[in-house]
Structure formats: C-alpha cells, structure tokens
Amino acid sequence: MKKFDPLNISGRQLRLNKADKLFYNAEGLKKADKCKFREALELFTKAVDLNPKDSLSYFNRATIKMDIGDILGAKLDFRLSQGCN
C-alpha cells in the first residue's frame, strides 16, 4: 500500500489549476471574440480565482471590463496585472 503523500496531491492540484486557468483564459478569449463580454468576464474571473498572481488573467479581465464600461474595475485589474510581474 502506498503511503499518503500530501505534497504529491498539492503538486497535482497545482498542475490542474494551471491547466484550468489556461482553459478559462482560452474560452474567455473565444467569448470575447463573439462579443459575449459577460460570459468572458466570468471565465476570466474563474482564471483569476485559480491563480491570483497571474498577470494575463487580470489583463484579460481588465480589457473586458473596459468593453462593458467598468472603467474603475478595469483600472484596478490593470494595476493588479502590473503588480504580478
């Protein structure tokens, strides 16, 4: 019987989170291209929730917020995007 290794599980979870984040960003871009901005915003928010230190997810979400007229929200996300690097 294998010994339980919590480090192995968290490593696996990190890989899944990264894959999920990439998926949400890609799907968000598809929705944005179709002018489905609210759906794109939800997907980019899911990507941010999975990795709050990912500048691309914040940047993508900021551009959508600009498109829907949320200027203050966009400014905040642009700042957060810059702070991740």
C-alpha positions in Angstrom: 0.0 0.0 0.0 1.3 3.4 -0.9 2.0 5.9 1.8 -0.2 9.1 1.7 1.9 12.0 0.4 0.2 15.4 0.7 3.0 17.0 -1.3 2.1 14.8 -4.3 -1.5 15.8 -4.1 -0.8 19.5 -3.9 1.6 19.3 -6.9 -1.1 17.5 -8.9 -3.6 20.1 -7.9 -1.2 22.9 -9.0 -0.9 21.3 -12.4 -4.7 21.0 -12.6 -5.2 24.6 -11.6 -2.7 25.8 -14.2 -4.5 23.8 -16.9 -7.9 25.1 -15.7 -6.5 28.6 -15.7 -5.3 28.3 -19.3 -8.7 26.7 -20.3 -10.7 29.6 -18.7 -8.5 32.2 -20.4 -8.8 30.5 -23.8 -12.5 30.1 -23.5 -12.8 33.7 -22.3 -11.0 34.9 -25.4 -13.4 32.9 -27.6 -16.4 34.5 -25.9 -14.8 38.0 -26.2 -14.3 37.5 -29.9 -18.0 36.7 -30.2 -18.8 39.9 -28.2 -20.2 37.8 -25.3 -18.5 40.0 -22.8 -20.4 38.9 -19.6 -19.5 35.3 -20.3 -15.9 36.2 -21.0 -15.8 38.2 -17.7 -17.0 35.2 -15.8 -14.4 32.9 -17.4 -11.5 35.4 -16.7 -12.7 35.8 -13.1 -12.5 32.0 -12.7 -8.9 32.1 -14.0 -8.0 34.8 -11.6 -9.6 32.9 -8.7 -7.5 29.8 -9.6 -4.3 31.9 -9.7 -4.5 35.4 -8.2 -0.8 36.0 -9.2 -1.4 35.6 -12.9 -1.0 38.8 -14.8 -2.5 37.5 -18.0 -5.8 36.7 -16.4 -6.1 40.1 -14.8 -5.1 41.8 -18.1 -7.7 39.8 -20.0 -10.4 40.6 -17.4 -9.4 44.3 -17.5 -9.9 44.5 -21.2 -13.4 43.0 -20.9 -14.2 45.4 -18.2 -13.3 48.3 -20.5 -15.6 46.8 -23.2 -18.5 46.7 -20.8 -17.8 50.2 -19.4 -16.5 49.3 -16.0 -13.6 51.7 -16.1 -12.8 51.6 -12.4 -12.8 47.9 -12.4 -10.6 47.8 -15.5 -8.1 50.2 -13.9 -7.9 48.0 -10.8 -7.3 44.9 -12.8 -4.6 46.6 -14.9 -2.9 47.6 -11.7 -3.2 44.1 -10.3 -1.8 42.8 -13.6 1.3 45.0 -13.3 1.8 44.0 -9.7 2.1 40.3 -10.6 5.3 40.8 -12.5 
